[in-house]
Amino acid sequence: MSENYILGIESSCDDTSVAVVSSDYHVLSVKTVSQTSVHRLFGGVIPEIASRNHLAWVIPAVDAALKEAGKTKDDISAIAVTNYPGLIGSLLIGVSAAKGLSVGWKKPLIAVNHLNAHIASAFLEREKRPEFPYLALVVSGGHTSLIEISEDERTVLGETMDDAAGEAYDKIAKMADLGYPGGPIIDKMAKNGDASKYKLPYLLKNNNKYADEIVFSFSGIKSAVKRFLDEGEVDMPSLMASFQNRIVELIERKVKLALSRKKYTAFVVAGGVSANSAVRGMAENIAAKYSLELYLPELKYCQDNGAMVAAAAMDDFFEGRFSSLDFDVAPTVRPKTNPSKN
């Protein structure tokens, strides 16, 4: 059987990323244009700036990805693109580029759910995928979701009611004037701190309403951290270690709740926060305790990237589920118009 290659385009937030991935999940190239240095000036992503930069970089990124992969448009079997969830303006640039390339190159098009793409990032450069059913945790700047993956469907078991975990990291970092993005800064700082020094509250632990529900909430931790910051001089590494401990403890508790209710074959952890050392350690401990096969993406594939989008499109490609040109974009995980696939 001849090799197939999928071109993946990701533009859901502030990074423009294009990749070429083979049908065995081998990454031939990834070209990502980061906007972090621009948005750092504002302490967060400015949607209008993000979309304008996508417009400037998406086609050059396509050209660069093809060149690095040693492929031409004739070698590409299909084009995959994120169409939800994300920033509307950013999504529109990537989707418009993908639709134009699909028409111009006469290649089939596959619309991809951004959360599914993150899950697929854990399969890149691996020889096999997990058996069904498995449990997937997507934890990032925009999402904290626990998802059951079976052969026929994906069921969201629980998600955050307010901030995503990564969003909480960014807000705390901004509050403490540590810089942006907050996740890597806090993770590095927390390694030199004493997590027991500051008694931050356990999230949702004493709330009987949510004790037996798979649900996340990170809003309360910000107020608790702010109280210590307002008191004056603090041991910042220890405060950040305590903050990170509470974030990871809640995630771990809810994952264990899901595992107590059903038997799974594997545990997949993906998304930008899956690069966090404490989250990766938690995932390894859970996998060992429950005898689960663990799938974690390589660090370079944790952040948004085109390779994960291409990987998420593999099943659709081989089963002939292609998207028509009239599919829409959406800011949430529930698009107004599902991409119709023939």
Secondary structure in CASP SS format (residue, H / E / C, confidence):
PFRMAT SS
TARGET T0000
AUTHOR 0000-0000-0000
METHOD secondary structure of the structure
MODEL  1
M C 1.00
S C 1.00
E C 1.00
N C 1.00
Y E 1.00
I E 1.00
L E 1.00
G E 1.00
I E 1.00
E E 1.00
S C 1.00
S C 1.00
C C 1.00
D C 1.00
D C 1.00
T E 1.00
S E 1.00
V E 1.00
A E 1.00
V E 1.00
V E 1.00
S E 1.00
S C 1.00
D C 1.00
Y C 1.00
H C 1.00
V E 1.00
L E 1.00
S E 1.00
V E 1.00
K E 1.00
T E 1.00
V E 1.00
S C 1.00
Q C 1.00
T H 1.00
S H 1.00
V H 1.00
H H 1.00
R H 1.00
L H 1.00
F H 1.00
G C 1.00
G C 1.00
V C 1.00
I C 1.00
P H 1.00
E H 1.00
I H 1.00
A H 1.00
S H 1.00
R H 1.00
N H 1.00
H H 1.00
L H 1.00
A H 1.00
W H 1.00
V H 1.00
I H 1.00
P H 1.00
A H 1.00
V H 1.00
D H 1.00
A H 1.00
A H 1.00
L H 1.00
K H 1.00
E H 1.00
A H 1.00
G C 1.00
K C 1.00
T C 1.00
K H 1.00
D H 1.00
D H 1.00
I C 1.00
S C 1.00
A E 1.00
I E 1.00
A E 1.00
V E 1.00
T E 1.00
N E 1.00
Y E 1.00
P C 1.00
G C 1.00
L C 1.00
I H 1.00
G H 1.00
S H 1.00
L H 1.00
L H 1.00
I H 1.00
G H 1.00
V H 1.00
S H 1.00
A H 1.00
A H 1.00
K H 1.00
G H 1.00
L H 1.00
S H 1.00
V H 1.00
G H 1.00
W H 1.00
K C 1.00
K C 1.00
P C 1.00
L E 1.00
I E 1.00
A E 1.00
V E 1.00
N E 1.00
H H 1.00
L H 1.00
N H 1.00
A H 1.00
H H 1.00
I H 1.00
A H 1.00
S H 1.00
A C 1.00
F C 1.00
L C 1.00
E C 1.00
R C 1.00
E C 1.00
K C 1.00
R C 1.00
P C 1.00
E C 1.00
F C 1.00
P C 1.00
Y E 1.00
L E 1.00
A E 1.00
L E 1.00
V E 1.00
V E 1.00
S C 1.00
G C 1.00
G C 1.00
H C 1.00
T E 1.00
S E 1.00
L E 1.00
I E 1.00
E E 1.00
I E 1.00
S C 1.00
E C 1.00
D C 1.00
E C 1.00
R E 1.00
T E 1.00
V E 1.00
L E 1.00
G E 1.00
E E 1.00
T E 1.00
M C 1.00
D C 1.00
D C 1.00
A C 1.00
A H 1.00
G H 1.00
E H 1.00
A H 1.00
Y H 1.00
D H 1.00
K H 1.00
I H 1.00
A H 1.00
K H 1.00
M H 1.00
A C 1.00
D C 1.00
L C 1.00
G C 1.00
Y C 1.00
P C 1.00
G H 1.00
G H 1.00
P H 1.00
I H 1.00
I H 1.00
D H 1.00
K H 1.00
M H 1.00
A H 1.00
K C 1.00
N C 1.00
G C 1.00
D C 1.00
A C 1.00
S C 1.00
K C 1.00
Y C 1.00
K C 1.00
L C 1.00
P C 1.00
Y C 1.00
L C 1.00
L C 1.00
K C 1.00
N C 1.00
N C 1.00
N C 1.00
K C 1.00
Y C 1.00
A C 1.00
D C 1.00
E C 1.00
I C 1.00
V C 1.00
F E 1.00
S C 1.00
F C 1.00
S H 1.00
G H 1.00
I H 1.00
K H 1.00
S H 1.00
A H 1.00
V H 1.00
K H 1.00
R H 1.00
F H 1.00
L H 1.00
D H 1.00
E C 1.00
G C 1.00
E C 1.00
V C 1.00
D C 1.00
M H 1.00
P H 1.00
S H 1.00
L H 1.00
M H 1.00
A H 1.00
S H 1.00
F H 1.00
Q H 1.00
N H 1.00
R H 1.00
I H 1.00
V H 1.00
E H 1.00
L H 1.00
I H 1.00
E H 1.00
R H 1.00
K H 1.00
V H 1.00
K H 1.00
L H 1.00
A H 1.00
L H 1.00
S H 1.00
R H 1.00
K C 1.00
K C 1.00
Y C 1.00
T C 1.00
A E 1.00
F E 1.00
V E 1.00
V E 1.00
A E 1.00
G C 1.00
G H 1.00
V H 1.00
S H 1.00
A H 1.00
N C 1.00
S H 1.00
A H 1.00
V H 1.00
R H 1.00
G H 1.00
M H 1.00
A H 1.00
E H 1.00
N H 1.00
I H 1.00
A H 1.00
A H 1.00
K H 1.00
Y C 1.00
S C 1.00
L C 1.00
E E 1.00
L E 1.00
Y E 1.00
L C 1.00
P C 1.00
E C 1.00
L H 1.00
K H 1.00
Y H 1.00
C C 1.00
Q C 1.00
D C 1.00
N C 1.00
G H 1.00
A H 1.00
M H 1.00
V H 1.00
A H 1.00
A H 1.00
A H 1.00
A C 1.00
M H 1.00
D H 1.00
D H 1.00
F H 1.00
F H 1.00
E C 1.00
G C 1.00
R C 1.00
F C 1.00
S E 1.00
S C 1.00
L C 1.00
D C 1.00
F C 1.00
D C 1.00
V C 1.00
A C 1.00
P C 1.00
T C 1.00
V C 1.00
R C 1.00
P C 1.00
K C 1.00
T C 1.00
N C 1.00
P C 1.00
S C 1.00
K E 1.00
N C 1.00
END
